[in-house]
Amino acid sequence: MRIQGLGVIDDATLELHTGLTVVTGETGAGKTMVVTGLHLLSGGRADASRVRTGAQRAVVEGRFETTPDSPAAKVATGAGAQPDDDGSLLALRTMTADGRSRAHLGGRSVPNAVLAELADQVLAVHGQNDQLRLTRSGEQRAVLDRFAGSPVLHPLAEYQRVRAEWVAAVRELAERTERSRELAREADLLRHGLSEIEAVNPEAGEDAALVDEARRLADVDQLRELATGAQLALSGAVDGDPDAPGAIGLVGEARRRLAGAEDPVLRELEPRVAEAAAVLADVGGELAAYLDRLDADPARLEQVLARQAELKQLTRKYAADVDGVLAWAEDARGRLSGMDTSEEAIAALAARRDELAVELAEHARVVSAARAEAAGRLAEAVTAELAGLAMQQARLEVVVRLRETDHEDSCALPLDGATVHAGTEGVDEVELHLVAHSGAPSLPIHKGASGGELSRVMLALEVVLADADTVPTLVFDEVDAGVGGRAAVEIGRRLARLARTHQVVVVTHLPQVAAYADRHLVVDKSSADGGLTRSDVRVVDDDRRVVELARMLAGLESTETGRAHAEELLNTAAEHKAERGRWPKGRSATRNG
């Protein structure tokens, strides 16, 4: 990951370990810019104030390792992005000082939403805001469902499918019942309109055909004169007057002369003249037939005008032309078929609603039972983790209860003698409770847990959920705030355990956590020319790591006591990782994506 011009960081490259990477540094050095960069790569909101003072833009670039069949690769392929030769994906986010932002993935310009979709598959960032989200009931239910897996998710999908049908039936029944009078009036108007149209019985295109016919009937004398003149021009005078030959006779004479010519060039023109003669003869015949049919018919003209008047009444009410009237009639029939407000129709719809309610209640019971079973296992597993996080007497309880409501609720569902709210995620309320110590009351975690305890509860949940979490990279932004002493050591151990199955990045101020790192990055702050603060990121190991841990302990990097304490932390962490087995069997070295 490379960061340029972001906050106090001018230009820094971070090489993250596939296991546990910790980021440390003095307050204000810019540690959180690492997390800010990850948020930007995740399609997060661009804040122009984060652009480094004096810089025109901030750039964050990250390389994600993927496999061809991974969800991340599918997101990239769908966006038209191309992986590099080694299969990795290069993501880039640019943010200018005037607030404009651009995103690129695999060499292709993409919307920020594509980066967000990619991040959903490869990256999960946990910070103080995530702890606040953990206090919400919806987030707590999501945690339980994530832990439960298929036993909840599969019946929940069936529940959601049936619920969609049930909600549609409930809404339609309410609409029909509440609007029955209005619908009845509308239905009467539609039926009246259909009756008028059916009485006239118009045909498609009839109005245009009648206009043409009426024009011919009204202009019969003028049309006869025109047709007669044209026929005379073609055929000549009826009495055969040689002074008034017709076009057909003249063309015939030309044909005879050409046919009798000795010059072959003239004879070759004769067939073409013959074709012209045939065409003229056909036109003359059609003109004669037209004149035979062209008789004045006042009665037919009256009929046509009367029919036009009938059609005009329809087009004045329902559409601009007859085709539009027919379309209105078809639409009216369709609307009438869905506006049955009879008691039989309403009763049938109510029966369908009740059938779906019974089916929905059965799916809800299966989901609730699966959640209740998983709640006990989750509570037991997290409680065991809390004991290792210096909360030996603490106990987590996962409370699953029905979300009861009243009949005024549009999503009220009868279930086992109670009326519950059938939400999109089921009928259950899930709440995490913490018993802080023996004899303490069981309280919701937002009431019964301090900031440090909430951090440890969230970390314990992440450890327990590690196997169920498909996101390969976990980022923790000072979730160890408010924690110290033995609890800090245990947090380091838990993060190291998480790093066996996930890539873990931790921004921390605790040396007890930093000691467990597979790679230790330090953000250093210095003053550049002109007094502008800048920070760099460097990897520390061996003696330099001892110095950094001693500084974190109490600013004792220059004393033997501080160094001894730092070395002791590193030795303890190394022994612990050696005991637990750093790389479990079957773990792949490349897991990002």
Disulfide bonds with the S-S distance in Angstrom:
none
